[in-house]
Amino acid sequence: MLQYFDVTRDAPWFPQVKALYESAFPANERIPIKHLLDDKIKREFWAFFDGDLFCGFSNSITHGSITNIVYFAVVPELRSRGYGSKILQAIRRQHPDTRIVVDIEVEEDSKDAEELERRNRRREFYTRNGFDSSPVDYVWQGEHYRLLSAGGTVTEKEFRDFWKEILKDIPGAKYP
C-alpha cells in the first residue's frame, strides 16, 4: 500500500526527492528547492513509498476550493506501473471538496517529435486520471502551459486570484 510522508530537509529521503526534482523538471521550470521547504507558502510536500521503495513526490498548494499540484514526479524506473495514478488518488482523498489543477506544457509548442510524444503521454495520463482541459493557458518562466482540472473547471480569473493570494506576502514573486 502506498504511503506518504512530509518532505523536510532532515528527512532521510530528502536526497532522493531532491535528485528526482532536479532530473524530472528542466531548470526553467524549477524554483529553488528551499522554497518548496519554507513556510512562507503553506504547501504539501510529500514523498511516496511502496513499503521501503521510494516512488515519487508531490508538491501542492491548497487555497479555498482549489488545490494546485505544482510539482509531481514518479521515479523513472517505476513509471507505467500505476504509481502516478495512486499518488493522484492520495492527493484527491486528502482534498475531496476541492478542484484539483495541474499544468502541462502545451503540445503545440513542442520542439521535436520526441518532446511532442512526451507531452501527449503526460496529457493522456492526466485524462485517464479524471482531468479535463480547462480554458486557462499561461506563460511562466518562458514556458507555455495549459491547465487541466479534476472535480470541476477553474476559470482564468479564479486561477490568477488563487496565485495572487498565495504570493501576496512574497516580495517580487511572479504569478502565472
For each residue, the residues with C-beta under 8 A, 3 or more apart:
1: 50
2: 48 49 50 55 83 86 87 90
3: 48 49 50
4: 46 47 48 49 58 87 90
5: 11 13 46 47 49
6: 11 44 45 46 47
7: 11 13 14 17 36 37 45 46 47 57 59
8: 11 14 37
9: 14 37
10: 14
11: 5 6 7 8 14 17 47
12:
13: 5 7 16 17 47 49 54
14: 7 8 9 10 11 17 18
15: 18 19
16: 13 19 20 47 54
17: 7 11 13 14 20 21 47 54 57
18: 14 15 21 22 33
19: 15 16 22 23
20: 16 17 23 24 56 57 73 75
21: 17 18 24 25 30 33 36 57 71 73
22: 18 19 25 30 33
23: 19 20 76
24: 20 21 73
25: 21 22 29 30 71 73
26: 29 30
27: 30
28: 141 142 143
29: 25 26 141 143
30: 21 22 25 26 27 33
31: 35 36
32: 35
33: 18 21 22 30 36 37
34: 37 38
35: 31 32 38 40 41
36: 7 21 31 33 43 45 59 71
37: 7 8 9 33 34 45
38: 34 35 41
39: 42
40: 35 169 170
41: 35 38 61 166 167 170
42: 39 61 62
43: 36 59 60 61 70
44: 6 58 59 60 61 62 91 94
45: 6 7 36 37 57 58 59
46: 4 5 6 7 57 58 59 90
47: 4 5 6 7 11 13 16 17 54 56 57
48: 2 3 4 54 55 56 57 58 83 86 87 90
49: 2 3 4 5 13 52 53 54 55
50: 1 2 3 53 55 83
51:
52: 49
53: 49 50 78
54: 13 16 17 47 48 49 75
55: 2 48 49 50 74 75 78 83 87
56: 20 47 48 72 73 74 75 78 83 84 87
57: 7 17 20 21 45 46 47 48 71 72 73
58: 4 44 45 46 48 69 71 72 87 91
59: 7 36 43 44 45 46 69 70 71 72
60: 43 44 67 68 69 70 72 91
61: 41 42 43 44 67 68 70 166
62: 42 44 66 67 68 95 98
63: 66 162 165 166
64: 98 162 165
65: 97 98 99
66: 62 63 98 99 100 101 154 158 159 162
67: 60 61 62 91 95 98 99 100 101
68: 60 61 62 100 101 102 162
69: 58 59 60 72 88 91 100 101 102
70: 43 59 60 61
71: 21 25 36 57 58 59
72: 56 57 58 59 60 69 84 87 88 102
73: 20 21 24 25 56 57
74: 55 56 78 79 83 84 87
75: 20 54 55 56 78 79 83
76: 23 79
77:
78: 53 55 56 74 75 81 83
79: 74 75 76 83 84
80:
81: 78
82: 85 86
83: 2 48 50 55 56 74 75 78 79 86 87
84: 56 72 74 79 87 88 125 129
85: 82 88 89 128 129
86: 2 48 82 83 89 90
87: 2 4 48 55 56 58 72 74 83 84 90 91
88: 69 72 84 85 91 92 129
89: 85 86 92 93
90: 2 4 46 48 86 87 93 94
91: 44 58 60 67 69 87 88 94 95 100
92: 88 89 95 96 100 150 151
93: 89 90 96
94: 44 90 91
95: 62 67 91 92 98 100
96: 92 93
97: 65
98: 62 64 65 66 67 95 151
99: 65 66 67 149 150 151 152 153 154
100: 66 67 68 69 91 92 95 131 149 150 151
101: 66 67 68 69 134 147 148 149 150 154 159
102: 68 69 72 126 131 147 148 149
103: 138 145 146 147 148 176
104: 119 122 123 126 145 146 148
105: 109 110 119 122 143 144 145 146
106: 109 119 137 144 145 146
107: 110 116 119 120 123
108:
109: 105 106 144
110: 105 107 113 115 116 119
111: 115
112: 115 116
113: 110 116 117
114: 117 118
115: 110 111 112 118 119
116: 107 110 112 113 119 120
117: 113 114 120 121
118: 114 115 121 122
119: 104 105 106 107 110 115 116 122 123
120: 107 116 117 123 124
121: 117 118 124 125
122: 104 105 118 119 125 126
123: 104 107 119 120 126 127 148
124: 120 121 127 128
125: 84 121 122 128 129
126: 102 104 122 123 129 131 148
127: 123 124 131 132 148
128: 85 124 125
129: 84 85 88 125 126 150
130: 150
131: 100 102 126 127 148 149 150
132: 127 148 149 150 153
133: 146 148
134: 101 146 147 148 149 153 154 155
135: 153 155 156
136: 146 147 154 155 156 159
137: 106 144 145 146 147
138: 103 144 145 147 159 176
139: 142 143 144 145 176
140: 143 145 174 176
141: 28 29
142: 28 139
143: 28 29 105 139 140
144: 105 106 109 137 138 139
145: 103 104 105 106 137 138 139 140 176
146: 103 104 105 106 133 134 136 137
147: 101 102 103 134 136 137 138 154 159
148: 101 102 103 104 123 126 127 131 132 133 134
149: 99 100 101 102 131 132 134 152 153 154
150: 92 99 100 101 129 130 131 132
151: 92 98 99 100
152: 99 149
153: 99 132 134 135 149
154: 66 99 101 134 136 147 149 158 159 162
155: 134 135 136 158 159
156: 135 136 159 160
157: 160 161
158: 66 154 155 161 162
159: 66 101 136 138 147 154 155 156 162 163 176
160: 156 157 163 164 175 176
161: 157 158 164 165
162: 63 64 66 68 154 158 159 165 166
163: 159 160 166 167 175 176
164: 160 161 167 168 175
165: 63 64 161 162 168
166: 41 61 63 162 163 175
167: 41 163 164 170 173 174 175
168: 164 165
169: 40
170: 40 41 167 173
171:
172:
173: 167 170
174: 140 167
175: 160 163 164 166 167
176: 103 138 139 140 145 159 160 163
